[in-house]
Amino acid sequence: MPPQHNTRREFIKMVGAGAAAMGVGAGTRGIARQDESPAPEWVDPEFFIKQEELVLKFVQPPGPRKLSFANFSGAPEQWRKACRKKLIELLGFAPPTPCPVRQVRSTEHAGVTIQAWVMTIDENLTIPAYLMLPATVRYPDRAVMAIQGHGDVEGVVGIRNDYHHAFGLRLAQAGHVVLAPALRGFGALRDLAFGDDDYCLDYWNWTRGPQFTLVTDAFVHGRTLIGQTVEDLLRWEEWAFDHLDIKAMDVAGISYGGDVAITYPALSNKVRKIYTSGSMGSFSVIFSRCYNAPAHCVPNVLSWMDRSDIAGLSAPRPVRLHYGEYDTPGPKNNSASYNETVEPSLAELRTIYHALGAGDVVSYHVTPQTWHEMEIDDLLAFLAD
């Protein structure tokens, strides 16, 4: 195998070296040998235009959000139908069919039985999830879908104390049955072409550089990473209802998992409550201002809707938004979920819920003196009833 080149610059250097070698070999056929050419006189670097000489204050104009609730002239239920239909199109969403699931192993930890399961999507892809069963189940009629953020699902289950704070394990210790799926692009799924030297479909795996090919490859095929992830969660949801004999699913997620926790319930009729931490500001700032990675990028979404509209599709199901006080925009924070668009988005979401007759079931909590991290006590309180 040839050496891997981590940057486009290295690749160009390699191509240039190859061209030089070709020139040497071709010299016997009447082409001038490169080593006989005079060395070029390089252009003075001071000639070239510098950043300081340019106006670099580019911003995208506001999206028209043609299907946002505030811009829709029909009845609320007509809006819901139209907005959901367009969301499905933007996500590149394909309704999933049930897939076979097998248990791989099981362990006991901190009073919780943790089972490792694997689902076969097709002959080219299998994906894992962890089912956490408390010693005493307090809520036998429902389970919690615990959705990881950037990092890995093991942080939800309890391999370390990262910003997830093992919230799946903590929920199970409080008596909840918890299902924590691994998401495409992370952990064991960080490269969906793992083992094939000719392909690289990675996301949170930077051995070759942060190219995010799992996202960009989906785009050129009319799909999105978040849309395919929602499809996976709906498969796991279907399996959980059959396997656990439950009647409802609660949803909790943080960061990218918070984005998924807003999106997945819009396409499910089995969700009871939604807890989203570190999400739900406007799409308009999350990349250019907050410097997010692109897992939750939905091409052209602001032409039609914003996050508040997507969350509003879940009415009348209770939803709680959570933030850390210090999770604000800055040069060292690539999450910045608690930004200036949060409160306007919250007002839009509440307007949608009231219009759909949902009453005051949208709540909002900021944990003082914390960053981009789950607050366990607030999560437990929200899902307790």
LOFIGU-645236 format. One line per field, with one value per residue (C-alpha): residue in three letters; x negated, y negated, z. Coordinates in steps of 0.2 Angstrom, whole numbers, plus 5000, padded with zeros to 4 digits. Layout:
LOFIGU-645236
res: ALA; ... .
c1: X; ... .
c2: Y; ... .
c3: Z; ... .
//
This chain:
LOFIGU-645236
res: MET; PRO; PRO; GLN; HIS; ASN; THR; ARG; ARG; GLU; PHE; ILE; LYS; MET; VAL; GLY; ALA; GLY; ALA; ALA; ALA; MET; GLY; VAL; GLY; ALA; GLY; THR; ARG; GLY; ILE; ALA; ARG; GLN; ASP; GLU; SER; PRO; ALA; PRO; GLU; TRP; VAL; ASP; PRO; GLU; PHE; PHE; ILE; LYS; GLN; GLU; GLU; LEU; VAL; LEU; LYS; PHE; VAL; GLN; PRO; PRO; GLY; PRO; ARG; LYS; LEU; SER; PHE; ALA; ASN; PHE; SER; GLY; ALA; PRO; GLU; GLN; TRP; ARG; LYS; ALA; CYS; ARG; LYS; LYS; LEU; ILE; GLU; LEU; LEU; GLY; PHE; ALA; PRO; PRO; THR; PRO; CYS; PRO; VAL; ARG; GLN; VAL; ARG; SER; THR; GLU; HIS; ALA; GLY; VAL; THR; ILE; GLN; ALA; TRP; VAL; MET; THR; ILE; ASP; GLU; ASN; LEU; THR; ILE; PRO; ALA; TYR; LEU; MET; LEU; PRO; ALA; THR; VAL; ARG; TYR; PRO; ASP; ARG; ALA; VAL; MET; ALA; ILE; GLN; GLY; HIS; GLY; ASP; VAL; GLU; GLY; VAL; VAL; GLY; ILE; ARG; ASN; ASP; TYR; HIS; HIS; ALA; PHE; GLY; LEU; ARG; LEU; ALA; GLN; ALA; GLY; HIS; VAL; VAL; LEU; ALA; PRO; ALA; LEU; ARG; GLY; PHE; GLY; ALA; LEU; ARG; ASP; LEU; ALA; PHE; GLY; ASP; ASP; ASP; TYR; CYS; LEU; ASP; TYR; TRP; ASN; TRP; THR; ARG; GLY; PRO; GLN; PHE; THR; LEU; VAL; THR; ASP; ALA; PHE; VAL; HIS; GLY; ARG; THR; LEU; ILE; GLY; GLN; THR; VAL; GLU; ASP; LEU; LEU; ARG; TRP; GLU; GLU; TRP; ALA; PHE; ASP; HIS; LEU; ASP; ILE; LYS; ALA; MET; ASP; VAL; ALA; GLY; ILE; SER; TYR; GLY; GLY; ASP; VAL; ALA; ILE; THR; TYR; PRO; ALA; LEU; SER; ASN; LYS; VAL; ARG; LYS; ILE; TYR; THR; SER; GLY; SER; MET; GLY; SER; PHE; SER; VAL; ILE; PHE; SER; ARG; CYS; TYR; ASN; ALA; PRO; ALA; HIS; CYS; VAL; PRO; ASN; VAL; LEU; SER; TRP; MET; ASP; ARG; SER; ASP; ILE; ALA; GLY; LEU; SER; ALA; PRO; ARG; PRO; VAL; ARG; LEU; HIS; TYR; GLY; GLU; TYR; ASP; THR; PRO; GLY; PRO; LYS; ASN; ASN; SER; ALA; SER; TYR; ASN; GLU; THR; VAL; GLU; PRO; SER; LEU; ALA; GLU; LEU; ARG; THR; ILE; TYR; HIS; ALA; LEU; GLY; ALA; GLY; ASP; VAL; VAL; SER; TYR; HIS; VAL; THR; PRO; GLN; THR; TRP; HIS; GLU; MET; GLU; ILE; ASP; ASP; LEU; LEU; ALA; PHE; LEU; ALA; ASP .
c1: 5000; 4994; 4992; 5007; 5007; 5016; 5018; 5021; 5004; 4995; 5005; 5000; 4982; 4983; 4990; 4977; 4963; 4972; 4972; 4954; 4950; 4960; 4950; 4934; 4939; 4946; 4930; 4923; 4939; 4934; 4942; 4931; 4925; 4931; 4914; 4907; 4919; 4914; 4920; 4934; 4933; 4947; 4959; 4956; 4968; 4972; 4981; 4996; 5012; 5013; 5029; 5026; 5029; 5046; 5064; 5067; 5084; 5094; 5111; 5125; 5141; 5155; 5164; 5182; 5189; 5204; 5212; 5208; 5224; 5223; 5223; 5237; 5254; 5264; 5271; 5258; 5261; 5259; 5242; 5237; 5241; 5232; 5217; 5215; 5216; 5202; 5191; 5192; 5186; 5172; 5165; 5165; 5175; 5181; 5193; 5184; 5189; 5186; 5169; 5163; 5154; 5144; 5136; 5117; 5114; 5120; 5112; 5117; 5111; 5116; 5133; 5137; 5137; 5129; 5132; 5123; 5134; 5130; 5142; 5139; 5144; 5139; 5124; 5113; 5117; 5120; 5123; 5122; 5133; 5132; 5148; 5147; 5159; 5161; 5162; 5179; 5188; 5198; 5206; 5211; 5222; 5208; 5190; 5177; 5168; 5151; 5143; 5124; 5116; 5099; 5087; 5094; 5109; 5098; 5098; 5117; 5115; 5101; 5084; 5077; 5084; 5085; 5098; 5111; 5109; 5114; 5132; 5139; 5131; 5138; 5155; 5155; 5149; 5165; 5176; 5177; 5175; 5162; 5157; 5141; 5137; 5120; 5122; 5115; 5098; 5093; 5084; 5085; 5094; 5081; 5077; 5091; 5078; 5066; 5054; 5055; 5039; 5048; 5062; 5063; 5081; 5077; 5082; 5075; 5059; 5045; 5030; 5031; 5037; 5054; 5062; 5079; 5082; 5097; 5106; 5100; 5102; 5120; 5123; 5118; 5130; 5145; 5144; 5138; 5129; 5143; 5156; 5148; 5146; 5164; 5168; 5157; 5166; 5183; 5176; 5170; 5187; 5197; 5186; 5187; 5206; 5206; 5192; 5197; 5216; 5216; 5230; 5219; 5201; 5194; 5179; 5164; 5148; 5134; 5125; 5127; 5138; 5148; 5150; 5155; 5167; 5176; 5177; 5181; 5197; 5204; 5204; 5210; 5227; 5220; 5211; 5218; 5206; 5190; 5175; 5162; 5146; 5135; 5146; 5161; 5153; 5155; 5146; 5141; 5126; 5121; 5107; 5101; 5102; 5102; 5090; 5099; 5094; 5106; 5115; 5131; 5130; 5146; 5143; 5154; 5164; 5165; 5174; 5188; 5187; 5177; 5174; 5189; 5200; 5193; 5195; 5213; 5218; 5217; 5231; 5240; 5226; 5217; 5200; 5186; 5172; 5156; 5140; 5124; 5122; 5104; 5108; 5107; 5098; 5080; 5063; 5061; 5078; 5084; 5101; 5108; 5126; 5131; 5130; 5140; 5153; 5159; 5172; 5180; 5180; 5188; 5202; 5205; 5207; 5219; 5229; 5231; 5235; 5249; 5256; 5257; 5266; 5252; 5252; 5237; 5226; 5211; 5198; 5181; 5167; 5149; 5137; 5126; 5107; 5107; 5101; 5107; 5113; 5128; 5136; 5141; 5153; 5163; 5164; 5170; 5183; 5190; 5192; 5198; 5217 .
c2: 5000; 4982; 4971; 4961; 4942; 4933; 4916; 4910; 4901; 4917; 4925; 4911; 4913; 4932; 4928; 4916; 4928; 4941; 4929; 4925; 4943; 4945; 4931; 4940; 4956; 4947; 4938; 4951; 4948; 4930; 4922; 4910; 4917; 4907; 4908; 4898; 4884; 4868; 4865; 4853; 4836; 4836; 4822; 4810; 4816; 4798; 4797; 4808; 4801; 4804; 4806; 4789; 4781; 4789; 4786; 4803; 4800; 4812; 4818; 4829; 4819; 4825; 4840; 4837; 4852; 4854; 4867; 4860; 4859; 4840; 4839; 4852; 4846; 4862; 4871; 4878; 4896; 4892; 4884; 4899; 4910; 4899; 4896; 4915; 4919; 4907; 4912; 4930; 4924; 4913; 4927; 4939; 4950; 4968; 4976; 4991; 5009; 5020; 5028; 5044; 5041; 5053; 5052; 5052; 5052; 5046; 5040; 5033; 5016; 5005; 5013; 5013; 5027; 5021; 5031; 5028; 5031; 5029; 5026; 5031; 5017; 5027; 5038; 5022; 5015; 5020; 5007; 5010; 5004; 5006; 5011; 5006; 5016; 5010; 5023; 5015; 5008; 4993; 4988; 5005; 4997; 4987; 4986; 4971; 4969; 4962; 4953; 4949; 4934; 4932; 4945; 4962; 4972; 4979; 4962; 4964; 4981; 4977; 4981; 4963; 4947; 4936; 4923; 4936; 4940; 4958; 4952; 4969; 4978; 4965; 4967; 4986; 4984; 4974; 4988; 4984; 4996; 4988; 4991; 4983; 4985; 4981; 4968; 4969; 4960; 4963; 4976; 4993; 4985; 4971; 4978; 4987; 4994; 5000; 5013; 5008; 4999; 4992; 4983; 4972; 4967; 4959; 4945; 4944; 4953; 4941; 4953; 4946; 4929; 4922; 4924; 4930; 4941; 4950; 4933; 4927; 4944; 4945; 4927; 4932; 4947; 4936; 4942; 4935; 4943; 4937; 4943; 4961; 4960; 4956; 4972; 4982; 4976; 4980; 4998; 4999; 4991; 5005; 5018; 5011; 5011; 5029; 5035; 5026; 5025; 5007; 4994; 4978; 4971; 4956; 4948; 4940; 4933; 4921; 4910; 4919; 4932; 4917; 4913; 4931; 4930; 4916; 4924; 4942; 4939; 4929; 4945; 4957; 4959; 4969; 4955; 4949; 4935; 4927; 4920; 4911; 4904; 4892; 4890; 4880; 4864; 4858; 4867; 4850; 4849; 4866; 4868; 4850; 4844; 4859; 4869; 4885; 4901; 4906; 4922; 4912; 4902; 4903; 4895; 4881; 4882; 4863; 4861; 4870; 4871; 4870; 4881; 4873; 4879; 4897; 4898; 4891; 4906; 4916; 4906; 4910; 4921; 4912; 4906; 4899; 4888; 4889; 4878; 4875; 4857; 4856; 4865; 4849; 4844; 4841; 4845; 4861; 4868; 4878; 4882; 4865; 4871; 4858; 4843; 4828; 4838; 4849; 4838; 4833; 4851; 4855; 4842; 4849; 4867; 4861; 4852; 4868; 4879; 4867; 4866; 4885; 4885; 4892; 4880; 4875; 4891; 4883; 4880; 4873; 4875; 4867; 4875; 4862; 4863; 4877; 4880; 4892; 4906; 4916; 4912; 4928; 4921; 4911; 4926; 4938; 4925; 4922; 4941; 4946; 4944 .
c3: 5000; 4996; 5011; 5017; 5015; 5028; 5020; 5002; 5003; 5006; 4991; 4979; 4985; 4981; 4964; 4960; 4964; 4953; 4939; 4941; 4940; 4925; 4917; 4921; 4913; 4897; 4894; 4883; 4871; 4867; 4882; 4892; 4908; 4923; 4931; 4916; 4917; 4926; 4943; 4944; 4952; 4965; 4966; 4981; 4995; 4999; 4982; 4987; 4994; 5013; 5024; 5031; 5014; 5012; 5019; 5028; 5037; 5027; 5035; 5027; 5025; 5036; 5029; 5024; 5035; 5023; 5034; 5051; 5061; 5062; 5043; 5040; 5036; 5038; 5053; 5066; 5061; 5043; 5048; 5057; 5042; 5030; 5041; 5045; 5027; 5022; 5037; 5031; 5014; 5021; 5031; 5017; 5029; 5023; 5034; 5042; 5043; 5058; 5059; 5069; 5085; 5096; 5113; 5114; 5133; 5150; 5166; 5183; 5188; 5202; 5205; 5186; 5173; 5157; 5142; 5125; 5110; 5091; 5077; 5059; 5048; 5032; 5026; 5027; 5044; 5062; 5076; 5095; 5110; 5128; 5138; 5157; 5168; 5187; 5201; 5205; 5190; 5196; 5179; 5171; 5157; 5149; 5145; 5142; 5125; 5132; 5117; 5117; 5111; 5103; 5111; 5113; 5121; 5134; 5142; 5144; 5151; 5163; 5157; 5163; 5170; 5155; 5151; 5149; 5168; 5165; 5164; 5157; 5172; 5184; 5176; 5178; 5196; 5199; 5193; 5174; 5160; 5149; 5131; 5125; 5106; 5099; 5086; 5068; 5068; 5086; 5096; 5088; 5074; 5071; 5054; 5045; 5032; 5046; 5040; 5021; 5016; 5000; 5010; 5024; 5031; 5047; 5058; 5076; 5071; 5066; 5062; 5044; 5048; 5052; 5035; 5042; 5027; 5035; 5034; 5017; 5008; 5015; 5007; 4990; 4991; 4996; 5014; 5031; 5046; 5058; 5047; 5046; 5065; 5067; 5057; 5068; 5084; 5077; 5074; 5092; 5098; 5088; 5095; 5113; 5112; 5107; 5118; 5134; 5132; 5136; 5132; 5130; 5127; 5136; 5127; 5135; 5125; 5127; 5114; 5097; 5107; 5111; 5093; 5090; 5105; 5097; 5079; 5082; 5092; 5077; 5068; 5082; 5090; 5105; 5114; 5130; 5136; 5129; 5139; 5128; 5135; 5126; 5110; 5103; 5099; 5081; 5066; 5060; 5073; 5077; 5064; 5060; 5078; 5089; 5079; 5080; 5071; 5057; 5063; 5064; 5048; 5037; 5020; 5016; 5032; 5035; 5019; 5027; 5046; 5062; 5077; 5086; 5072; 5073; 5092; 5090; 5080; 5096; 5104; 5116; 5123; 5137; 5133; 5144; 5138; 5148; 5148; 5157; 5162; 5155; 5139; 5129; 5113; 5114; 5106; 5116; 5116; 5101; 5108; 5114; 5115; 5127; 5115; 5111; 5100; 5114; 5122; 5105; 5100; 5116; 5114; 5096; 5103; 5117; 5104; 5093; 5109; 5114; 5096; 5096; 5113; 5123; 5137; 5147; 5145; 5138; 5152; 5153; 5166; 5167; 5179; 5187; 5186; 5174; 5156; 5142; 5153; 5159; 5176; 5183; 5196; 5184; 5172; 5186; 5192; 5174; 5171; 5188; 5185 .
//
